[in-house]
Amino acid sequence: MTNEEDPSAGSLLLDDQLCFALYAAQRAVTAAYRPLLDALGLTYPQYLVMLVLWERGEVTVKELAAALRLDYGTMSPLLKRLESAGFVRRERSVRDERSVLVALTGRGEELRERAECVPSALLAGTRLTEAEVKRLREDLRRLAETMQA
């Protein structure tokens, strides 16, 4: 369907806006995560940092920021709070002093076991089938890539 065939394409109605549908969905999903993450002592952005570290192990702050599509200034306070909680440690790279490495502590590794229930609990709350979740995730990734290009 082209823009000319879709009457909502030029609409200024709130419910016709793609950005609002994405915003409302993001807020609802983040709210659903809140009680699950509160039990772990994490905020949603901190949870995302932990996911990257659980997946990749030690990474540079630059790599972490790129994986999460965040700027360096946003990463610093996030990492400082995670470090204060005892979940991560930061240290200068011996190979490149300009580079800061982030790694899990033992406490951060232990948190992974407690966090393993989070994805399935959240997905159950969506009431979507596996195929619907897969399609939605692929559509959103494609949208993000297109908009960033």
Secondary structure, 3 states (H helix, E strand, C coil): CCCCCCCCCCCCCHHHCHHHHHHHHHHHHHHHHHHHHHCCCCCHHHHHHHHHHHHHCCEEHHHHHHHHCCCHHHHHHHHHHHHHCCCEEEEECCCCCCCEEEEECHHHHHHHHHHCCHHHHHHHHHCCCHHHHHHHHHHHHHHHHHHHC
